[in-house]
Amino acid sequence: MVPVIRHEGDSDEAYAHNRAFWDEVTPVHAASDYYRVDEFRRGAPVLHDFVVEEVGDVSGLTLLHLQCHFGLDTLNWARLGARVTGVDISGVSIDRARKLASELDIPATFVRANVLDIDRQLDGQFDRVFTSFGALCWIGDLEAWGRVIARVLKPGGVFYISEFHPLMDTLQQARPINENSDAYPEYPYFGGGVPLRFDPQGDDSDYAEPSFTSEETTFEWFHPVSEVIEALIGAGLALERFREYPFATYRARRGMVQGDDGLWRLPPNVVALPLMYSIRAIKLPA
Ligand SMILES: C[S@@+](CC[C@H](N)C(=O)[O-])C[C@H]1O[C@@H](n2cnc3c(N)ncnc32)[C@H](O)[C@@H]1O
């Protein structure tokens, strides 16, 4: 069992560690089967169909991708006709994204920044703001995050997120509290703004490259879905769509089964639980 350590300290320390972790893991991800970079080089799409369908037609639109990693999804949006900008905290990710864009001759702008600080580095507003899959656990202050999104969206612009469901995270560690008890989750659903600290364990498994073990400590926040929705509404956005899904984009639990659509589901003899969700929200014209 991974010890559950609450980090009551400085958020800057947490972001510095997380940045070092993402710098370390980016080359591993870029070489992994999960990210399918070579297929993308040959022209194949990497965005999941349900994401493309929910975001809708982006041709001719400006699109800002928050937490773009090394730019693969960002460049896929560009191939679908968007004029793209990607932001990520990891300098290694941003360097890779720029190199991939130049190698494939896809116009794109990439900016290294903490999402919560992009006001200092990014002018202008966008038609679409996109973020996905494993983004929010790295953001400490969702109210500030909502305000950033409202600031960078044009009036009438659309924000879209598809994200792992926090219920799935709680299932990672469930154990009986005494000998007569059922198993209860140890990871929080209501994170209360305090991140958990994860020190290297030696047997951690990376979502994209299971053979990789990081040397870095990370800090991750647990946000209930209600907090995400409240952050967007609080920043002045109106919800257009909220969906929950019984699948994940990677093998999040042992025993999960991959479908022809590439998505992973709990085994057939287990009740379906929400493993992912998506939100589409609009910044209403003034
Ligand atoms: C799970 S990954 C990327 C998710 C993306 N959908 C993908 O699959 O490529 C999370 C990304 O968030 C970035 N990140 C973490 N904390 C961040 C922050 N506070 N601001 C900006 N980027 C951050 C990391 O560098 C990493 O590239």
The ligand as a Tripos MOL2 file, in Angstrom:
@<TRIPOS>MOLECULE
LIG
   27    29     1     0     0
SMALL
NO_CHARGES

@<TRIPOS>ATOM
      1 C1         -1.3480   13.4760  -18.0020 C.3       1 LIG1
      2 S1         -0.3660   14.6720  -18.7520 S.3       1 LIG1
      3 C2         -1.0620   15.1720  -20.2160 C.3       1 LIG1
      4 C3         -2.4300   14.9660  -20.5300 C.3       1 LIG1
      5 C4         -2.6650   14.9870  -22.0190 C.3       1 LIG1
      6 N1         -4.0580   14.8750  -22.2230 N.3       1 LIG1
      7 C5         -1.9500   13.8550  -22.6840 C.2       1 LIG1
      8 O1         -2.3960   12.7080  -22.5340 O.co2     1 LIG1
      9 O2         -0.9680   14.0770  -23.3640 O.co2     1 LIG1
     10 C6         -0.4460   16.0820  -17.7330 C.3       1 LIG1
     11 C7          0.3560   17.2680  -18.2810 C.3       1 LIG1
     12 O3          0.0930   18.3730  -17.4140 O.3       1 LIG1
     13 C8          1.2940   19.1240  -17.2930 C.3       1 LIG1
     14 N2          1.1690   19.9020  -16.0700 N.ar      1 LIG1
     15 C9          1.1840   19.4460  -14.7920 C.ar      1 LIG1
     16 N3          0.9440   20.4520  -13.9310 N.ar      1 LIG1
     17 C10         0.7540   21.5630  -14.6880 C.ar      1 LIG1
     18 C11         0.4640   22.9210  -14.3750 C.ar      1 LIG1
     19 N4          0.2700   23.3080  -13.1180 N.pl3     1 LIG1
     20 N5          0.3670   23.8090  -15.3950 N.ar      1 LIG1
     21 C12         0.5840   23.4140  -16.6860 C.ar      1 LIG1
     22 N6          0.8480   22.1460  -17.0430 N.ar      1 LIG1
     23 C13         0.9190   21.2220  -16.0540 C.ar      1 LIG1
     24 C14         2.3920   18.0910  -17.2810 C.3       1 LIG1
     25 O4          3.6440   18.6400  -17.6160 O.3       1 LIG1
     26 C15         1.8560   17.0920  -18.3090 C.3       1 LIG1
     27 O5          2.3450   17.3850  -19.5860 O.3       1 LIG1
@<TRIPOS>BOND
     1     1     2 1
     2     2     3 1
     3     2    10 1
     4     3     4 1
     5     4     5 1
     6     5     6 1
     7     5     7 1
     8     7     8 2
     9     7     9 1
    10    10    11 1
    11    11    12 1
    12    11    26 1
    13    12    13 1
    14    13    14 1
    15    13    24 1
    16    14    15 ar
    17    14    23 ar
    18    15    16 ar
    19    16    17 ar
    20    17    18 ar
    21    17    23 ar
    22    18    19 1
    23    18    20 ar
    24    20    21 ar
    25    21    22 ar
    26    22    23 ar
    27    24    25 1
    28    24    26 1
    29    26    27 1
@<TRIPOS>SUBSTRUCTURE
     1 LIG1         1 GROUP 0 **** ****
